[in-house]
């Protein structure tokens, strides 16, 4: 029997389209969407609002919350889409993205594309100045799927849906 996808984790640096793609995908699949940014502790939000990059210790409580959410979804059989930067391999290990039932989708783009997108967005606390820090922290994943963000969000969603359908077919 083929593995079925229960949780999709959309990862990448700020501006890659995690929320945009996640919301479209959630609407098309009729799955709930969760933005990992909504689960940051207040101390992290304040740091990011002031353009102070987070370190590993800052991220640990946040990643633990997200890990527990993912485990809960997998245990209960709930479908879910989670947008989470998951920039380092160690972060992805905490999240357990290589667990059966999880599809990791890396939304990959050039610094030029990412910076251009940041000009057109209004995030409640992520200072645009943090892009360089995120790109310096980023360790590209060697599992899951990688999607070029130069495509339209709807095209990216279709690519993800094809992968899900191929893993969910018996």
Secondary structure, 3 states (H helix, E strand, C coil): CCCCCCEEEEECCCCCCHHHHHHHHHHHHCCEEEEHHHHCCHHHHHHHHCCCCCCHHHHHHHHHHHHHHHHHHHHHCCCEEEECCCCCHHHHHHHCCCCCCEEEEEEECCHHHHHHHHHCCCCCCCCHHHHHHHHHHCCCCCCCEEEECCCCHHHHHHHHHHHHHHHHCC
